[in-house]
Amino acid sequence: MSLFCVLAALWLLVPAVAVLANRVGARGGWLAVVVLTALTAVVATGGPGTRTEAVPWIPSLEIALRLRVDGLGWLFALLVLGVGTVVLAYSTSYVTEERAGGFFALMTAFAAAMLTLVLADDLVVLFVAWEVTTLCSYLLILRVGPAGRAPAARTLLVTVAGGLALLGAVCAIVVRTGTTQLSAALADPAWTLDPVFAGAVAVLVAVAAMTKAAQFPFHSWLPDAMVAPAPVSAYLHAAAMVKAGIYLLMRFAGAASASPLWPWLLVTVGVVTALLGGVFALQRSDLKEMLAYSTISQLGLLVAVIGVGTTTALLAASAHVVAHALFKSAGFMTVGLVERRAGTRDLRELRGLFRSMPWTATMIALIALSMAGVPVTLGFVSKEYVLDAALSGDGARHCSPPSGSAPPRC
């Protein structure tokens, strides 16, 4: 199946699931689960080989709906579709609204926007998809009612500011390289020949990614967003939306690392964020807030290791992206289950949880072990890989821009 068919199926699912869920309630969400399961299988069987497709969009400006899947895009596409399938299945039992069409439509639209983002091979298409993910997050937080208005507004302001930084980067790249095609622009020699251009764009891209990935000093929006329902926290604010920033950094790593500002900025901000997130998490008793700050800390670790820039570091970042998405989305869904059954998320009021909810308590324990990087868990493997990449210093510090379908050379 072509990339356009996969995307079209997902976008067409948005109105379909909205109509069905409004008629039959949350059970209508199973339509989205079935479609996402099928699309996950299609993308998985297609493999990580490089494929490109394009359809003219604005020919006068040489802007096209270009899609491209390579190893990085394939990994993030599986993450978006796979985790989305599980979270939407969870939502069919979690959501209690009689007319749940709005919720499932926004969740599906977010999945479609994220998939468009990670497959986009045009800078304009990438920017549009980036902004749609921001809008979906804002509207989903608003759905909780009056309590969500202020957090939704703060989240929107921070992430829109990052969108403006990305718009500046897109404009600079198009003007300097003369193309909107992402892969061609990243392979342009201007990155190594023009240090002013490379430095300016590297900073703009880093700022855009850091607002989305909740990095210091833009981190405060993520704990605010925890007023959203558990499925929204699990998907948008743990597994997917915050990973849009990580994807952007990894996609631009090869070209932007031509500027010496790139590694220093990413490593410094990433380490500071990781430390602050961990300290703030230890001060919280609300389980969702604790998970939110630990998410900030883990994302800081990812930003720092991307800044290291070696081949091993980028592979380690890819492994930890998957591990983090799995254990953190599972964590938020389990906390939602605890809140529904126990009536609270306050850790101080959850004594005796294992006696009353043994299976739930066991799941929480397994998730915590993976988050802590205890041996035998996936979190242990990915964190060991990250530490090895950060401390070994093998390979060159900077990556050269990718050439064709080849990955960045470090």
Disulfide bonds with the S-S distance in Angstrom:
Cys399-Cys410 2.10
